[in-house]
């Protein structure tokens, strides 16, 4: 089983309509989802958020380029 990165967890969780839906999408339990986020260090959270922002920025830039 591959380790689910914190960026994956946060990215899915922010897009899902509920915690249950996010957990199902990731293939883990809600308890595991909560534990993964709560056990993260501040540095790990910062890195995950940075990765998510970079991915969204790249996506928006690609969409902008496609419209031009």
Backbone as CSV, one residue per row, in Angstrom:
resi,resn,N_x,N_y,N_z,CA_x,CA_y,CA_z,C_x,C_y,C_z
1,UNK,0.855,-1.185,0.000,0.000,0.000,0.000,0.894,1.239,0.000
2,UNK,0.626,2.150,-0.899,1.442,3.354,-0.978,1.069,4.317,0.144
3,UNK,2.043,5.093,0.561,1.795,6.084,1.594,1.095,7.279,0.954
4,UNK,0.012,7.673,1.526,-0.736,8.816,1.014,-0.091,10.077,1.571
5,UNK,0.311,10.967,0.681,0.961,12.194,1.135,-0.053,13.127,1.769
6,UNK,0.444,13.992,2.609,-0.430,14.966,3.256,-1.053,15.903,2.219
7,UNK,-0.303,16.234,1.185,-0.843,17.080,0.120,-2.023,16.395,-0.560
8,UNK,-1.916,15.076,-0.787,-3.036,14.317,-1.365,-4.249,14.374,-0.443
9,UNK,-4.006,14.140,0.843,-5.103,14.139,1.818,-5.797,15.493,1.835
10,UNK,-5.032,16.546,1.979,-5.627,17.883,2.052,-6.297,18.276,0.740
11,UNK,-5.662,17.942,-0.373,-6.247,18.270,-1.672,-7.588,17.604,-1.894
12,UNK,-7.676,16.327,-1.567,-8.939,15.604,-1.725,-9.965,16.099,-0.720
13,UNK,-9.533,16.290,0.504,-10.462,16.697,1.561,-11.083,18.055,1.266
14,UNK,-10.316,18.990,0.723,-10.863,20.311,0.433,-11.845,20.297,-0.727
15,UNK,-11.733,19.304,-1.605,-12.620,19.221,-2.765,-13.838,18.331,-2.534
16,UNK,-13.791,17.501,-1.507,-14.878,16.549,-1.248,-16.032,17.236,-0.518
17,UNK,-17.249,16.761,-0.757,-18.405,17.354,-0.079,-18.485,17.001,1.403
18,UNK,-17.756,15.970,1.834,-17.772,15.578,3.246,-16.492,14.834,3.581
19,UNK,-16.249,14.693,4.870,-15.095,13.932,5.315,-15.220,12.479,4.887
20,UNK,-16.419,11.934,4.980,-16.648,10.551,4.573,-16.314,10.362,3.095
21,UNK,-16.745,11.302,2.253,-16.460,11.210,0.821,-14.962,11.303,0.556
22,UNK,-14.280,12.172,1.278,-12.833,12.299,1.110,-12.134,10.999,1.502
23,UNK,-12.537,10.430,2.618,-11.933,9.181,3.080,-12.170,8.058,2.072
24,UNK,-13.372,7.979,1.525,-13.674,6.945,0.539,-12.833,7.131,-0.718
25,UNK,-12.691,8.367,-1.157,-11.887,8.657,-2.341,-10.440,8.218,-2.141
26,UNK,-9.932,8.448,-0.944,-8.553,8.082,-0.633,-8.398,6.609,-0.279
27,UNK,-9.510,5.940,-0.028,-9.464,4.526,0.332,-9.017,4.281,1.764
28,UNK,-9.320,5.228,2.645,-8.969,5.107,4.054,-10.191,5.410,4.910
29,UNK,-10.073,5.152,6.194,-11.186,5.462,7.103,-11.135,6.936,7.496
30,UNK,-12.254,7.429,8.002,-12.272,8.819,8.481,-11.277,8.993,9.615
31,UNK,-11.180,7.991,10.484,-10.248,8.077,11.609,-8.816,8.217,11.097
32,UNK,-8.454,7.425,10.092,-7.113,7.517,9.517,-6.900,8.887,8.885
33,UNK,-7.921,9.408,8.234,-7.841,10.735,7.626,-7.553,11.794,8.683
34,UNK,-8.332,11.786,9.750,-8.120,12.750,10.837,-6.740,12.570,11.464
35,UNK,-6.358,11.319,11.737,-5.064,11.058,12.368,-3.910,11.527,11.492
36,UNK,-4.029,11.330,10.169,-2.970,11.753,9.257,-2.741,13.252,9.335
37,UNK,-3.823,14.019,9.369,-3.707,15.482,9.422,-3.233,15.932,10.801
38,UNK,-3.805,15.359,11.849,-3.443,15.780,13.202,-2.014,15.407,13.582
39,UNK,-1.473,14.374,12.997,-0.114,13.953,13.342,0.955,14.681,12.528
40,UNK,0.536,15.488,11.580,1.492,16.193,10.731,2.184,17.312,11.505
41,UNK,3.440,17.478,11.216,4.192,18.569,11.832,3.855,19.880,11.116
42,UNK,4.122,21.003,11.777,3.892,22.288,11.096,4.656,22.406,9.780
43,UNK,5.880,21.883,9.747,6.674,21.931,8.516,6.043,21.078,7.420
44,UNK,5.539,19.902,7.791,4.885,19.035,6.815,3.611,19.701,6.281
45,UNK,2.867,20.358,7.149,1.666,21.083,6.707,2.038,22.208,5.741
46,UNK,3.097,22.944,6.072,3.530,24.042,5.204,3.926,23.514,3.830
47,UNK,4.676,22.418,3.802,5.097,21.839,2.532,3.902,21.344,1.717
48,UNK,2.943,20.725,2.385,1.757,20.219,1.686,0.953,21.364,1.079
49,UNK,0.774,22.410,1.842,0.018,23.568,1.344,0.757,24.222,0.186
50,UNK,2.065,24.296,0.280,2.875,24.852,-0.814,2.704,24.025,-2.078
51,UNK,2.695,22.699,-1.947,2.502,21.821,-3.107,1.124,22.033,-3.730
52,UNK,0.100,22.162,-2.896,-1.267,22.354,-3.397,-1.374,23.688,-4.125
53,UNK,-0.815,24.740,-3.544,-0.854,26.063,-4.178,-0.124,26.035,-5.516
54,UNK,1.018,25.386,-5.566,1.785,25.304,-6.819,0.994,24.556,-7.890
55,UNK,0.326,23.480,-7.497,-0.467,22.708,-8.466,-1.633,23.529,-8.998
56,UNK,-2.329,24.232,-8.115,-3.448,25.062,-8.563,-2.971,26.225,-9.422
57,UNK,-1.845,26.809,-9.068,-1.296,27.910,-9.854,-0.935,27.426,-11.257
58,UNK,-0.319,26.273,-11.349,0.033,25.710,-12.658,-1.213,25.398,-13.474
59,UNK,-2.238,24.872,-12.814,-3.491,24.564,-13.506,-4.137,25.836,-14.039
60,UNK,-4.181,26.869,-13.223,-4.781,28.130,-13.665,-3.985,28.750,-14.811
61,UNK,-2.675,28.663,-14.729,-1.827,29.212,-15.799,-2.049,28.447,-17.097
62,UNK,-2.164,27.123,-17.014,-2.412,26.321,-18.203,-3.764,26.665,-18.824
63,UNK,-4.768,26.867,-17.989,-6.100,27.248,-18.489,-6.055,28.623,-19.138
64,UNK,-5.303,29.532,-18.527,-5.178,30.876,-19.094,-4.478,30.822,-20.448
65,UNK,-3.429,30.020,-20.540,-2.698,29.891,-21.796,-3.589,29.260,-22.885
66,UNK,-4.428,28.323,-22.496,-5.298,27.656,-23.443,-6.339,28.609,-24.037
67,UNK,-6.733,29.590,-23.243,-7.727,30.573,-23.722,-7.126,31.608,-24.647
68,UNK,-5.816,31.778,-24.616,-5.173,32.816,-25.429,-4.967,32.388,-26.839
